[in-house]
Amino acid sequence: MKKQSYGGLWPVMITPFTDKGEIDYESLDRLIVWYEQGGATGLFAACQSSEIFYLSLQERTKLVRFVKDHAHVPVIASGHTSYGLNDQTCDLQAMCDAGADALIFITNRLCDPVRQGGSILPSVQALMKKLPNDMPLGFYECPYPFKRLISDDELKWCADSGRFAFMKDTCCDIDAIRRRLEIIKGTPLQLFNANTTTLLESLRAGAAGFSGVMMNFHIDLYSWLIQHWKDCPEKAELLQSCLTVFSLIERQYYPVNAKYHLKDIEHVLNSTYARTLSDTGLTETFRKEVQQMNKAADFVRETVCTE
């Protein structure tokens, strides 16, 4: 992957399941098409939205290989859910063997879960030595089971190493994002915001794009914002405000509510089954929230997202 191929939209992929809890590759094929038609620059497979902490290594590997074989855009993957570095090396090497175009380190895997403030650099350096030298690397500040934000010193070392090209930023703090963008300036490392509320501000500050869960609801709206925030600034501001309100639905019953959207509204998935949460917990109110948000999104498409 060349540097210029990273910028844009990198949706964190949902893993479709059958009603019996097995990975549904028929739905996954349709989902890949849906992301790409919506404007995805690349796909982030084997991440938290993919329910990787509830998938076996064999399932994760097969999942990434399928996505890579069927996608027409680059595919990046994390998928290392172990704590021990030897086990993590096996996890990451499996993602590499499955065809991932870049390996994304989960920051909370790289530190002691008790002493979360300890430096992650020893683990980073150890993994770098064990993985192929020509494999691009990245970071993902995954919030589960705890969020471990990368420090400025850690970020600078990794950026200056020249090995890192992708960062999924989850700090949700525009001042911190601006500081991070200054740190990585002039290096191959690019920052992708995962937070909708600060997205437009971060693009203006130099962020490379977006990699957030709300693209599992309306990726096309994010595509419009990414493409037109410079030439349609007033409409971009209005769209940003709408997207921020829409994003509150993430706090309700994700990823089941996203699977409901993709099944009943987009007709992409066959089932709302999830391993992280029971889909029986998707109440009628939760469903109405998705339905009404979709109507509001249609209104935004018709009135705001026009050139």
C-alpha positions, 0 to 999 in steps of 0.5 A, spaced: 500 500 500 502 506 498 501 512 502 496 516 498 492 510 498 490 510 505 486 517 505 479 517 506 474 512 509 476 506 512 469 502 515 470 498 521 467 492 518 461 488 521 461 480 522 455 477 519 452 471 522 447 466 521 441 465 526 446 459 528 452 463 530 456 461 524 459 467 520 455 468 514 459 469 508 454 470 503 452 476 507 459 478 508 460 478 500 454 483 500 456 487 505 463 488 502 459 491 496 455 495 500 461 498 503 465 499 496 459 502 493 458 507 499 465 510 498 470 506 502 477 507 500 479 501 504 476 496 509 478 495 516 477 487 517 478 483 524 477 489 529 472 490 535 466 491 530 468 485 527 467 482 534 474 479 534 474 478 541 469 473 540 472 469 534 477 464 534 484 465 530 481 460 525 475 464 524 479 471 524 484 468 519 478 465 514 474 472 515 480 476 513 482 472 507 475 472 504 475 480 505 481 480 501 479 475 496 473 479 495 474 486 496 476 491 490 480 496 495 485 495 500 484 491 507 487 492 513 486 488 520 488 487 527 485 481 530 491 480 535 487 478 541 492 475 546 496 478 551 503 474 550 507 477 545 508 470 542 501 469 541 500 476 539 506 474 534 502 468 531 495 472 531 498 478 527 502 473 522 496 469 521 493 476 519 499 477 514 498 470 511 491 471 510 493 477 505 492 483 509 495 489 506 497 492 513 497 490 520 494 494 525 496 494 533 491 494 538 494 499 543 491 495 549 494 489 547 501 492 548 501 494 555 500 490 562 492 490 563 494 492 571 499 497 569 496 501 563 500 507 563 507 503 562 510 504 555 508 500 550 514 501 546 518 494 548 512 490 546 512 494 539 519 493 538 519 486 539 513 485 535 516 489 529 522 484 529 518 478 528 514 481 523 515 482 515 520 488 514 516 490 508 509 490 512 506 496 513 503 497 521 498 501 524 495 503 531 488 502 533 486 505 540 481 500 541 476 501 547 475 494 549 477 491 554 480 498 556 482 504 552 489 505 552 491 512 548 498 512 545 502 517 548 506 523 545 512 520 546 510 513 543 507 516 537 513 520 535 517 514 536 513 510 532 512 515 526 519 517 526 521 509 525 518 510 518 514 503 519 507 506 521 502 508 516 495 508 519 492 510 526 485 509 528 485 515 533 479 514 539 481 520 543 475 524 541 479 530 543 480 535 538 486 539 541 489 532 542 488 530 535 491 537 533 497 535 537 498 528 534 497 531 527 503 536 529 507 530 531 506 525 525 507 531 520 512 529 515 512 522 516 508 516 513 504 515 519 497 518 517 491 519 522 484 517 521 479 520 526 474 515 529 470 520 532 464 523 528 463 529 533 470 532 531 471 529 524 470 536 520 475 539 525 480 534 524 479 534 517 481 541 517 487 540 521 490 535 517 487 528 518 487 523 513 480 521 513 475 517 518 474 510 521 468 510 525 463 505 527 457 510 524 459 508 517 455 501 518 449 506 518 450 511 512 457 511 509 455 515 503 454 521 508 461 520 510 463 520 503 460 526 501 463 530 507 470 527 505 469 529 498 466 536 499 468 539 506 472 544 502 468 546 496 461 546 500 463 549 507 456 551 509 453 544 507 459 541 510 458 544 517 450 542 517 452 535 515 457 535 521 451 537 525 447 532 523 452 526 523 454 528 530 446 527 532 446 521 529 452 518 532 449 518 539 445 511 536 452 508 537 451 508 545 444 504 544 445 497 542 451 497 537 453 492 533 446 489 534 442 496 532 447 496 526 446 489 524 438 491 524 439 497 519 443 493 515 438 487 515 431 490 515 433 497 511 439 496 507 437 488 505 444 486 506 445 481 512 441 475 513 440 476 520 442 480 526 445 475 530 451 477 534 456 474 539 457 480 543 450 482 545 444 478 544 439 480 538 433 479 543 435 485 547 434 489 541 427 492 543 422 495 539 424 502 541 431 501 539 428 499 532 424 505 532 430 509 533 434 506 527 428 507 523 427 514 524 434 516 524 434 513 517 428 517 515 432 523 517 438 521 513 434 520 507 432 528 508 439 530 509 441 526 503 436 530 499 437 537 502 444 537 504 448 533 500 447 536 493 452 540 490 
